[in-house]
Amino acid sequence: MERKMFMRVEEVADVLDVSVPYAYKLIRGLNKELKEKGCMVIAGRIDRKYFYERFYGGTLYQREEENSNASI
């Protein structure tokens, strides 16, 4: 199964076990950080790799990528 580049607010809320309004708040904060770095952002979505780097140091994202490549 191919992973999408961006996570939607519902997925963020599910992964972190938080409410959808709080997930929107987190996404706004992460998108603000990305904007300050000069990146383009999409409201209500967050880059999957950046999300995992900021919350889990990238380790879960790396495992997720390895698992999706192993099934190919």
Order of alpha helices (4+ residues) and beta strands (2+ residues): beta-alpha-alpha-beta-alpha-alpha
